[in-house]
């Protein structure tokens, strides 16, 4: 028994020593510092309720569509769930302390039921919907397939504005409605959701906020849209048209109505009568229905014209009629992270932000998600020494800064994610976090990338002269 005690003690000492040694390192920030960005620029981290909170069936919480979805064997890696996740329900104070220690300014989270934690100078950015529709609404009227969801979502949003608006000054209605609609309905990978009703639900929530709460609470409201940059594979006119088609069907599907009150002309031409139309009164409410535009950007792909007739099968992805490529002339577009969809392409950040700026009237942009994942089965030291993640953030932030220098109105940046968590279909086999979570005891250990941010975000001390 004694040798075992000695071995365990040595293991604990080695783990603690290794974890602590990371904080002593000096990093190459690539010339980036807090002073590189405009005064007031926000740096934060992001997460969502189901992915981090746990306590999924306790303390009065009703089930969401994800609670039902994960119960079907084979849908999630290793049949894992978010029932416990990383238990931020109980550990939120510890996690906010970590954010403060790492010099972040803000925390973007989602509300699946009432949970707000402003503390120690960390500014809350609240998202009202991150994939987790109440199961009761799905069972009652098929959720986002029915127009009833518009009023129900607006009522829920109004409750949050009224209850938490004294503390929350930045609200977002939906996270990645394109993903919600495309993966929920077009291919059925995720639980079901629907696009046109998402836009109208967003609009109705914004209307209620602006009419009753915004002026007296002095807040702002917007939406999270995901955007993969699509680069033409060649310089041919056909590939350029294909890439633009992909952009229109991706970010244009939601952003075009929110800026111009209608779907992109490309979509109208291809989808025709299958594409819903806004009424005249809806157009007036939908257009310009955001104060701030949050863009989630991770990766980029090459796009080419497949030179084939449109598919006889109707569907969102079929309507694109484009080819995807991940290398050009034998050279990969970028190093692939653990997730098969995520290639590290820093220059795509510049192009995505610049595109949104030029095409959509230079909106106030927050780069609201950006990050990469490692496999969940790396050893503890391998997970902590995440030099690839350091390189990822440094290179992407430099491209973001370049876009800002060229005129993009970007006022904040949020890294995904502060902690390793439940990564949807991948369960716990993927780690996006700046902070390592031991899923056995849920202890937190900042990784190399966390300390990189800590150094990069240090505020210069101003010496006072008496």
C-alpha positions in Angstrom: 0.0 0.0 0.0 2.8 2.4 0.9 4.4 2.3 -2.6 1.0 3.1 -4.1 0.6 6.2 -1.8 4.1 7.4 -2.8 3.3 6.9 -6.5 0.1 8.8 -6.3 1.7 11.6 -4.3 4.5 11.8 -6.9 1.9 11.9 -9.7 0.0 14.7 -8.1 3.2 16.7 -7.4 4.4 16.2 -11.0 1.0 17.3 -12.4 0.8 20.4 -10.3 4.5 21.3 -11.0 4.0 20.9 -14.7 0.8 22.9 -14.7 2.4 25.7 -12.7 5.5 25.8 -14.9 3.4 27.0 -17.9 2.5 30.2 -16.1 6.2 31.1 -16.0 6.8 31.1 -19.7 7.3 34.2 -21.8 5.5 34.1 -25.1 5.9 35.5 -28.6 2.7 37.4 -29.2 3.6 38.3 -32.7 3.6 42.0 -31.9 0.1 41.8 -30.5 -0.8 43.4 -27.2 -3.9 45.0 -25.6 -2.5 48.4 -26.8 -2.6 47.1 -30.4 -6.3 47.3 -30.4 -8.5 50.4 -29.9 -9.4 51.7 -26.5 -12.5 49.9 -25.2 -12.0 46.8 -27.4 -13.3 43.8 -25.6 -11.5 40.5 -25.2 -13.6 37.7 -23.9 -14.3 34.0 -23.9 -17.4 32.1 -24.8 -19.5 29.0 -23.9 -23.1 27.8 -24.0 -25.4 26.6 -21.2 -25.9 22.9 -22.2 -22.2 22.5 -23.0 -20.9 23.7 -19.6 -23.5 23.9 -16.9 -24.6 20.4 -16.0 -27.5 19.9 -13.5 -29.5 19.2 -16.6 -32.4 17.5 -14.8 -32.3 19.2 -11.4 -33.2 22.5 -9.7 -36.5 23.0 -11.6 -35.0 22.9 -15.1 -37.2 21.4 -17.8 -35.7 19.2 -20.6 -34.6 20.7 -23.9 -34.5 19.1 -27.3 -30.8 18.2 -26.7 -31.7 16.3 -23.5 -34.0 14.1 -25.6 -31.6 13.9 -28.5 -28.6 12.6 -26.6 -30.6 9.7 -25.1 -30.7 7.9 -28.4 -27.7 5.5 -28.5 -25.1 6.2 -31.2 -25.9 9.8 -31.8 -23.2 11.2 -29.5 -19.6 9.9 -29.3 -19.4 7.3 -26.5 -23.1 8.0 -25.8 -22.1 10.9 -23.6 -24.4 13.7 -22.4 -24.4 17.1 -20.9 -26.1 15.9 -17.7 -23.0 16.8 -15.6 -20.7 18.3 -18.3 -18.1 20.5 -16.4 -20.5 21.5 -13.7 -20.3 25.3 -14.2 -23.7 25.4 -12.4 -21.7 25.0 -9.1 -18.3 26.1 -10.3 -19.1 29.4 -12.0 -17.3 31.5 -9.3 -14.1 29.5 -9.9 -14.4 29.9 -13.7 -15.0 33.7 -13.5 -11.9 33.9 -11.2 -10.0 32.1 -14.0 -11.2 34.6 -16.6 -10.1 37.5 -14.4 -6.7 35.9 -13.7 -6.2 35.5 -17.5 -7.0 39.2 -18.1 -10.2 38.7 -20.1 -12.9 41.5 -20.0 -16.1 39.6 -20.8 -17.9 36.3 -20.8 -20.4 35.2 -23.5 -22.8 32.6 -22.3 -26.3 31.4 -23.1 -29.4 31.3 -21.0 -31.3 28.1 -21.1 -33.0 29.0 -17.9 -32.2 31.9 -15.6 -28.5 32.1 -14.8 -26.6 35.4 -14.7 -23.2 35.8 -13.0 -21.7 39.3 -13.3 -18.6 39.3 -11.1 -15.1 40.9 -10.7 -15.2 43.1 -13.7 -16.2 40.3 -16.2 -19.0 41.8 -18.4 -21.9 39.5 -19.2 -22.8 39.0 -22.9 -26.0 37.0 -22.8 -27.3 34.8 -25.6 -31.0 33.8 -25.5 -30.8 30.7 -27.6 -27.9 28.2 -28.2 -29.6 25.2 -29.8 -31.6 24.2 -26.7 -35.3 24.6 -27.5 -37.6 23.5 -24.6 -38.7 20.0 -25.4 -42.2 20.9 -24.3 -42.6 23.3 -27.3 -41.2 20.8 -29.7 -43.7 18.2 -28.6 -46.6 20.8 -28.4 -46.4 22.3 -31.9 -43.1 21.1 -33.5 -41.1 24.1 -32.2 -39.6 26.2 -34.9 -41.8 24.7 -37.6 -44.7 26.6 -36.3 -45.2 30.4 -36.2 -46.4 30.1 -32.6 -42.7 30.0 -31.6 -42.3 33.6 -32.7 -44.5 34.9 -29.9 -43.3 32.3 -27.4 -39.6 33.2 -28.0 -40.4 37.0 -27.7 -42.2 36.4 -24.4 -39.2 34.5 -23.1 -36.9 37.2 -24.3 -39.0 39.9 -22.7 -38.8 38.0 -19.4 -35.0 38.0 -19.6 -34.8 41.7 -20.5 -37.1 42.6 -17.6 -35.4 40.4 -15.1 -31.7 40.8 -16.0 -31.5 44.0 -18.1 -30.2 46.0 -15.2 -27.0 43.8 -15.3 -26.8 42.6 -18.9 -26.1 45.4 -21.5 -25.4 43.2 -24.5 -28.0 40.7 -25.6 -28.0 38.3 -28.5 -31.1 36.5 -29.7 -29.8 33.3 -31.5 -26.5 31.6 -31.9 -25.9 30.4 -35.5 -29.4 30.2 -36.8 -28.0 28.8 -40.1 -26.6 25.8 -38.3 -29.8 25.5 -36.3 -31.9 25.3 -39.6 -29.5 23.5 -41.9 -28.3 20.7 -39.5 -31.7 20.4 -37.8 -33.9 20.1 -40.9 -31.8 19.8 -44.1 -29.8 16.7 -43.0 -31.2 15.9 -39.6 -27.8 15.7 -37.8 -28.9 17.9 -35.0 -32.4 18.2 -33.3 -35.0 20.0 -35.6 -35.2 23.8 -36.1 -36.4 26.2 -38.9 -34.9 29.3 -40.7 -37.7 31.8 -41.6 -39.3 31.5 -38.1 -35.9 32.1 -36.6 -35.5 35.4 -38.4 -39.0 36.5 -37.4 -38.4 35.4 -33.8 -35.3 37.4 -33.6 -37.1 40.4 -35.0 -40.0 40.2 -32.6 -37.6 39.9 -29.6 -35.6 42.9 -30.9 -38.8 44.9 -31.3 -39.8 44.3 -27.7 -36.4 45.2 -26.4 -36.3 48.4 -28.4 -39.8 49.5 -27.5 -39.7 49.0 -23.8 -36.2 48.3 -22.3 -33.3 49.6 -24.4 -33.6 53.3 -23.6 -33.9 52.9 -19.9 -31.4 50.0 -19.6 -28.9 51.5 -22.0 -28.1 48.2 -23.7 -27.7 46.8 -27.2 -29.0 43.7 -29.0 -27.8 41.6 -31.9 -27.4 38.1 -33.3 -24.6 35.5 -33.8 -24.0 34.4 -37.4 -21.5 31.8 -38.4 -19.3 32.4 -41.5 -16.9 30.1 -43.2 -14.9 32.0 -45.8 -15.3 30.5 -49.3 -12.3 31.1 -51.6 -12.6 30.4 -55.3 -10.4 27.4 -56.2 -9.2 29.0 -59.4 -9.4 32.5 -60.9 -12.1 31.3 -63.4 -15.3 33.3 -63.6 -17.3 30.0 -62.9 -15.4 29.4 -59.6 -15.8 33.0 -58.5 -19.6 32.7 -59.1 -19.7 29.4 -57.2 -17.8 31.0 -54.2 -20.2 33.9 -54.2 -23.2 31.5 -54.3 -21.8 29.7 -51.3 -21.4 33.0 -49.4 -25.0 34.0 -50.2 -26.4 30.7 -49.1 -24.2 30.8 -45.9 -24.1 34.1 -44.2 -26.3 35.9 -46.8 -29.3 33.6 -45.9 -29.7 35.5 -42.6 -27.6 38.7 -42.8 -29.1 39.9 -46.1 -32.6 40.1 -44.7 -31.4 41.7 -41.5 -29.7 44.5 -43.5 -31.8 44.8 -46.7 -35.1 43.2 -45.7 -35.0 40.4 -48.3 -33.1 37.2 -49.1 -30.1 37.4 -51.5 -31.0 37.5 -55.2 -29.0 34.3 -55.7 -31.2 32.4 -53.3 -34.4 33.9 -54.8 -33.4 32.8 -58.3 -32.4 29.3 -57.3 -34.9 28.4 -54.6 -37.8 30.3 -56.2 -41.2 29.4 -54.7 -39.7 27.3 -51.9 -38.1 30.4 -50.4 -40.5 32.1 -47.9 -41.3 35.8 -48.5 -41.6 38.6 -45.9 -44.7 40.7 -45.8 -44.3 44.5 -46.2 -44.7 45.0 -42.4 -42.2 42.2 -41.7 -39.7 43.8 -44.1 -39.8 47.0 -42.1 -39.2 45.1 -38.8 -36.6 42.7 -40.1 -34.4 45.3 -41.8 -31.7 46.8 -39.6 -32.9 44.7 -36.6 -29.6 44.6 -34.8 -27.2 47.0 -33.0 -24.2 44.8 -33.1 -23.4 41.9 -35.5 -21.6 38.9 -33.9 -19.7 36.8 -36.4 -18.4 33.3 -35.5 -15.5 32.4 -37.7 -13.2 29.3 -37.5 -12.2 28.1 -41.0 -12.2 28.5 -44.8 -12.6 26.2 -47.8 -12.0 26.3 -51.5 -15.1 26.4 -53.7 -15.4 25.4 -57.4 -18.1 25.2 -60.0 -18.9 21.4 -60.4 -20.2 21.9 -63.9 -23.2 19.6 -63.4 -27.0 20.3 -63.6 -28.9 21.2 -60.5 -29.9 18.2 -58.4 -33.3 16.7 -58.7 -33.4 16.4 -55.0 -34.4 19.7 -53.4 -32.6 20.8 -50.2 -30.4 23.5 -48.8 -27.0 22.0 -49.6 -28.2 20.8 -53.0 -29.3 24.3 -53.9 -25.7 25.6 -53.6 -24.6 23.3 -56.4 -20.9 23.9 -55.6 -17.9 21.7 -55.1 -15.7 21.9 -51.9 -12.0 21.5 -52.0 -9.5 21.5 -49.1 -6.3 21.8 -51.1 -5.0 23.6 -54.2 -2.3 22.1 -56.5 -1.6 19.5 -53.8 -1.2 22.1 -51.0 -3.7 21.8 -48.2 -5.6 25.0 -47.4 -4.4 24.7 -43.8 -3.5 22.3 -41.0 -6.6 20.4 -39.9 -7.5 20.5 -36.2 -9.2 17.5 -34.5 -12.7 18.4 -35.9 -12.8 17.2 -39.5 -14.4 20.5 -40.6 -11.9 22.8 -39.0 -8.8 23.8 -41.1 -6.5 26.5 -39.7 -6.6 29.3 -42.3 -5.7 32.7 -40.8 -6.1 34.7 -44.0 -9.7 33.6 -44.1 -10.3 35.8 -41.0 -9.2 38.9 -42.9 -11.3 38.0 -45.9 -14.4 37.1 -43.9 -14.4 40.3 -41.8 -13.6 42.5 -44.8 -16.4 40.9 -46.9 -19.0 41.6 -44.2 -17.8 45.1 -43.8 -17.9 46.0 -47.5 -21.0 44.1 -48.5 -23.2 44.9 -45.5 -22.6 48.6 -44.8 -19.8 48.4 -42.2 -21.8 47.1 -39.2 -20.4 47.1 -35.7 -18.9 43.6 -35.6 -17.9 41.5 -32.6 -15.8 38.4 -33.6 -17.8 36.3 -31.3 -16.3 32.7 -31.7 -12.9 31.6 -32.8 -10.8 28.7 -31.8 -9.6 25.1 -32.5 -9.8 21.8 -30.9 -7.4 19.0 -29.9 -8.3 15.3 -29.5 -9.8 14.4 -26.1 -7.4 11.4 -25.7 -4.1 13.4 -25.5 -2.1 12.9 -22.3 -2.4 15.6 -19.6 1.0 17.2 -20.5 0.2 17.1 -24.2 -3.1 18.8 -23.6 -1.6 21.5 -21.4 1.2 22.3 -23.8 -1.1 23.4 -26.6 1.4 25.3 -28.8 -0.8 24.7 -31.9 -3.6 26.6 -30.2 -1.2 29.4 -29.3 -0.1 29.6 -32.9 -3.8 29.5 -34.1 -4.9 32.5 -31.9 -1.8 34.5 -32.7 -2.1 34.1 -36.4 -5.9 34.7 -36.5 -5.8 37.8 -34.3 -3.1 39.3 -36.5 -5.4 38.9 -39.5 -8.3 40.4 -37.5 -6.1 43.4 -36.6 -5.2 43.8 -40.2 -8.8 43.9 -41.2 -9.4 46.5 -38.6 -6.5 48.6 -39.8 -8.1 48.4 -43.3 -11.4 49.8 -42.0 -13.4 47.0 -40.4 -15.4 48.3 -37.4 -14.6 45.4 -35.0 -15.1 46.2 -31.3 -14.6 42.8 -29.6 -13.2 39.3 -29.8 -14.2 36.1 -28.0 -12.2 33.0 -27.9 -14.0 29.6 -28.0 -13.8 28.3 -25.4 -12.8 29.2 -21.9 -13.0 25.5 -20.8 -13.0 22.1 -22.3 -16.7 21.1 -22.4 -19.4 18.9 -24.0 -18.8 19.4 -27.7 -22.2 18.4 -29.1 -22.0 15.3 -31.3 -18.3 14.8 -30.3 -19.2 14.6 -26.6 -16.0 14.9 -24.6 -13.7 13.5 -27.4 -12.9 17.1 -28.5 -11.2 19.8 -26.4 -11.6 23.5 -27.5 -10.7 25.0 -24.1 -8.1 27.4 -23.0 -8.4 25.6 -19.6 -8.1 21.9 -19.3 -10.9 20.1 -17.4 -10.2 16.7 -15.8 -13.5 14.9 -16.5 -12.9 12.6 -13.5 -12.9 15.3 -10.8 -13.7 18.4 -12.9 -10.6 20.2 -11.7 -9.4 23.1 -14.0 -5.9 23.6 -15.3 -5.0 26.6 -17.5 -3.2 25.5 -20.7 -0.3 27.2 -22.4 -2.8 29.2 -24.6 -4.5 30.6 -21.5 -1.2 32.0 -20.3 -0.5 33.4 -23.8 -3.7 35.4 -23.5 -2.9 36.4 -20.0 0.4 37.9 -21.2 -1.0 39.4 -24.4 -3.9 41.1 -22.5 -1.8 42.5 -19.6 -2.6 46.2 -19.0 0.4 48.5 -18.9 0.8 50.0 -15.5 0.9 53.8 -15.5 3.2 55.3 -13.0 1.9 58.3 -11.2 4.2 61.2 -10.5 3.4 63.1 -7.3 
